[in-house]
Amino acid sequence: MSNEQKLGLIAGNGRFPFLLLDAARAAGVEVSVAAIKEETDPEIERRAAEDAGVHVEWLSLGELSKLIEYFQRRGVSRATMAGQVKHKQIFSSIRPDWRLAKLLLNLRTRNTDMLLGAVAKVLADEGIELISSTAYLEPLLATAGVLTKRGPDEEELKDIEYGLSVARGVAGFDIGQTVVVAAQACVAVEAMEGTDAAVARAGALMETLEDEASTLERKLTVVKVAKPKQDLRFDVPVIGVPTIEGMVRARATCLAIEAGRTLLFDKTQIFEIADAAGIAIIAVVRGE
C-alpha cells in the first residue's frame, strides 16, 4: 500500500474522529489512529478490532516523540487532527516530553494556534504532512443560506450583524469563536469553556435578568465564526446535536455560522431539533 493510501489520525474527543475515520475508510485509506488517553472515546478500540484497515495506539498529551515514532513505524506521511482537545487540558494537564518541552520554550505566544502550528512544523520536518481536518468531510461543510424551515426575523438579523463583528474580533485574538447576543448586546463570549458552555452561561444569565425584571429581550442569537486566518488543519468550527440541544435549553432562537468554514455533524437531526424548537439556522458567507 502506498503512503498516499495511509493516513494518520490524531483523535480528540467527540464524534469528529469517527466521522473522519468512516470517510477515510470509505475512500480505501488505511488509518493509523493516535488516540489521546485524556480525550479519545474508547469506542475507537472496537472500530480497530472490527476493521483490519484501522490501527490504534494510545498516547498521552505531550508525547510528541511517541506520536512521530508511531506514524513513522506505520509508514504514515499524511496526518490530520480531528476532535477537540480541551484548552484546559493543553495548558494545565500536559506533561511534555523532551521534544515538546523544547518546542514550548521557543513559543513566542503560548496560545493554541501557535502551539499546534509549531507541532505541525515538527511533524513536517519528520516527513509527516499535517493536512486539513476537513479532508474527506467536505459534504459536511455548511452551505450558504437559511438551513432551517424558519429564517431569522428582523431583530435576529440585527443581532447576527452585531454578533459577527464581535465574534470575528474576539476570534482574531484567539479567545473564542462564539458570542451570544440579545437585542444587539453581548450576553456571553466563549473562552476556554467551549461553545456549549458559553450558550448555557448566556441562558442562565438571561434567567437572572428576567428575575430582576430587566428590559433586555429574552431572545438569544448564537454566532459562531472561524478565526480570521483559520488554519483548517486544526480547530475547524463544528456544530453538532449537543449545541442545538443546549440552545433549546437556553431558549436561544437563532444560530448563525459561516458557510464553507463550519462542519455540521448529524445534519438531519440538527435540523429536526431546530425546526421543532422554532430555531433559525443560517450560514453566511464571510464578508457579508
C-alpha positions in Angstrom: 0.0 0.0 0.0 1.4 3.4 -1.0 1.8 6.2 1.5 -1.0 8.1 -0.3 -3.3 5.4 0.9 -2.3 5.7 4.5 -3.5 8.4 6.9 -2.5 9.2 10.5 -5.4 10.4 12.6 -4.7 12.3 15.8 -8.1 11.8 17.6 -9.5 14.2 20.2 -12.9 13.8 21.8 -16.4 13.7 20.4 -17.7 12.2 17.1 -15.4 14.1 14.7 -12.7 11.4 14.7 -15.2 8.7 14.0 -16.8 10.6 11.1 -13.4 11.2 9.5 -12.4 7.6 10.1 -15.5 6.4 8.3 -15.0 8.7 5.4 -11.3 7.8 5.0 -12.0 4.1 5.2 -14.8 4.5 2.6 -12.1 6.0 0.3 -10.0 2.9 0.8 -7.4 4.6 3.0 -5.7 2.8 5.8 -5.9 4.8 9.1 -3.4 4.7 12.0 -5.1 6.4 14.9 -3.2 8.2 17.6 -5.7 8.1 20.4 -5.2 10.6 23.2 -5.7 9.0 26.6 -7.2 12.1 28.1 -9.7 12.7 25.3 -10.5 9.9 22.8 -13.6 7.8 23.2 -12.5 4.2 24.0 -15.0 3.1 21.3 -12.2 3.6 18.8 -10.7 0.3 20.0 -13.8 -1.6 18.9 -13.5 0.0 15.5 -10.0 -1.2 15.2 -10.9 -4.7 16.3 -13.6 -4.9 13.5 -11.6 -3.4 10.7 -8.1 -4.6 9.7 -7.6 -1.2 7.9 -7.7 0.6 11.3 -4.8 0.6 13.8 -4.9 2.3 17.2 -2.2 3.3 19.6 -2.8 5.2 22.8 -0.6 8.1 24.0 -0.9 11.0 26.4 -0.9 14.7 25.6 2.7 15.8 25.4 4.1 12.6 24.0 5.2 14.2 20.7 8.2 11.9 20.1 5.9 8.8 20.6 3.5 10.2 18.1 6.2 10.8 15.5 7.7 7.3 16.1 4.2 5.7 15.8 3.4 7.4 12.5 6.8 6.6 11.0 6.6 3.0 12.1 3.2 2.8 10.3 4.5 4.4 7.1 2.3 7.5 7.5 3.4 10.6 5.6 0.0 12.4 5.9 -1.9 13.1 9.1 -4.9 15.0 10.3 -6.3 16.2 13.6 -10.0 15.6 14.4 -11.9 16.1 17.6 -11.5 18.7 20.3 -8.8 18.7 22.9 -10.0 20.9 25.8 -7.9 24.0 26.1 -7.5 23.4 29.8 -6.0 20.0 29.0 -3.5 21.6 26.7 -2.3 24.2 29.2 -2.7 22.5 32.5 -2.7 18.7 32.2 0.0 18.4 29.6 3.3 16.6 30.6 5.6 17.4 27.7 8.3 15.0 26.6 11.7 16.5 25.7 10.7 17.3 22.2 7.5 19.1 23.1 9.2 20.8 26.1 11.8 22.3 23.7 9.1 23.4 21.4 7.2 25.1 24.2 10.3 27.0 25.3 10.6 28.5 21.9 7.0 29.7 21.5 6.6 33.5 21.3 3.0 33.3 22.4 1.5 30.3 24.3 -1.8 30.0 22.6 -3.5 27.1 20.9 -2.8 28.2 17.3 0.9 28.9 18.0 1.3 25.6 19.7 -0.4 23.5 17.1 1.4 25.4 14.3 4.7 24.6 15.9 3.7 20.9 16.2 2.7 20.9 12.5 6.2 22.2 11.6 7.9 19.5 13.7 5.8 16.8 12.0 6.7 18.3 8.6 10.4 18.2 9.5 9.9 14.5 10.2 8.3 13.8 6.8 4.7 13.9 8.1 2.4 16.5 6.4 -0.5 17.7 8.5 -3.5 18.1 6.2 -6.9 19.9 6.7 -9.2 18.4 9.2 -12.0 18.7 6.7 -10.3 16.2 4.4 -12.8 13.6 3.3 -15.6 15.6 5.1 -16.3 18.4 2.6 -20.0 17.3 2.2 -20.5 18.2 5.9 -19.4 21.8 5.4 -22.3 24.3 5.8 -23.7 25.7 2.6 -24.7 29.3 2.3 -28.2 30.4 3.2 -31.1 29.6 5.6 -30.8 25.9 6.6 -34.0 25.5 8.6 -37.7 26.0 7.9 -37.6 29.3 9.6 -35.2 32.1 8.7 -34.0 34.8 11.1 -36.5 37.6 11.7 -35.6 41.3 11.5 -34.4 41.5 15.1 -32.3 38.4 14.8 -30.7 39.7 11.6 -29.6 42.8 13.6 -28.2 40.5 16.3 -26.4 38.4 13.7 -24.8 41.5 12.1 -23.6 42.8 15.5 -22.6 39.3 16.6 -20.5 38.7 13.6 -18.5 41.9 14.2 -17.9 41.0 17.8 -17.2 37.3 17.2 -14.7 38.0 14.4 -12.9 40.5 16.7 -12.7 38.0 19.6 -11.7 35.1 17.3 -8.8 37.3 16.0 -7.3 37.3 19.4 -7.7 33.5 19.7 -10.0 33.9 22.7 -13.0 32.0 21.4 -15.2 31.7 18.3 -18.7 32.1 19.6 -20.7 35.0 21.1 -24.3 35.0 22.3 -26.3 38.2 21.6 -29.6 39.7 22.7 -31.0 43.0 21.4 -27.6 43.9 20.0 -26.0 43.4 23.4 -23.3 40.8 24.0 -24.5 38.4 26.7 -21.7 35.8 26.6 -18.3 35.4 24.9 -16.8 31.9 24.5 -13.4 31.4 26.1 -11.7 28.1 27.2 -15.0 26.6 28.3 -16.3 26.0 24.7 -19.4 26.9 22.7 -21.9 24.8 24.5 -20.9 26.1 27.9 -21.0 29.7 26.7 -24.6 29.1 25.4 -25.6 27.6 28.8 -24.0 30.6 30.6 -25.9 33.0 28.4 -29.2 31.2 29.1 -28.6 31.2 32.9 -27.7 34.9 32.8 -30.9 35.8 30.9 -32.9 33.9 33.5 -31.3 36.0 36.2 -32.1 39.2 34.3 -35.7 38.1 33.9 -35.9 37.6 37.7 -34.6 41.2 38.1 -37.2 42.5 35.6 -34.6 43.5 33.0 -35.8 45.3 29.9 -33.4 43.1 27.8 -35.3 40.9 25.4 -35.2 37.2 26.1 -34.4 36.2 22.5 -30.8 34.9 22.2 -28.8 34.6 19.0 -25.7 32.4 18.9 -23.0 33.4 16.4 -20.1 31.1 15.7 -17.3 32.0 13.3 -13.9 30.8 12.0 -10.8 32.8 13.0 -9.7 35.5 10.5 -6.9 33.3 9.3 -8.4 29.9 10.3 -6.0 27.1 9.8 -8.3 24.2 8.8 -5.6 21.7 9.8 -6.9 22.1 13.3 -9.7 23.7 15.3 -12.2 24.0 12.5 -15.6 25.3 13.8 -18.1 22.4 14.4 -21.8 22.3 15.2 -23.4 19.1 16.5 -26.6 18.0 18.1 -25.4 18.9 21.7 -25.1 22.6 20.6 -28.6 22.7 19.3 -30.0 20.9 22.4 -28.1 23.4 24.5 -29.7 26.2 22.6 -33.1 24.7 23.2 -32.4 24.6 27.0 -31.1 28.2 26.9 -34.2 29.2 24.9 -31.9 30.6 22.1 -33.9 31.3 18.9 -31.2 31.7 16.2 -27.8 30.3 15.2 -25.5 32.0 12.6 -22.4 30.2 11.3 -20.0 30.7 8.4 -20.7 28.9 5.1 -17.9 26.7 3.8 -15.9 27.0 7.1 -18.2 25.2 9.6 -18.7 21.4 9.8 -22.3 20.3 10.6 -22.4 16.8 12.2 -25.7 14.8 12.1 -27.4 17.4 9.8 -30.8 15.7 9.7 -31.0 15.5 13.5 -29.8 19.1 13.9 -32.4 20.5 11.6 -35.2 18.3 13.1 -34.4 19.6 16.6 -34.1 23.1 15.4 -37.3 23.1 13.4 -39.2 21.5 16.3 -38.0 24.3 18.6 -38.5 27.1 16.1 -34.8 27.8 15.9 -33.5 29.5 12.8 -30.1 28.4 11.4 -28.3 30.5 8.8 -24.9 30.1 7.1 -23.4 33.4 6.0 -20.6 33.9 3.5 -17.6 35.6 5.1 -17.7 39.3 4.2 -21.5 39.6 4.4 
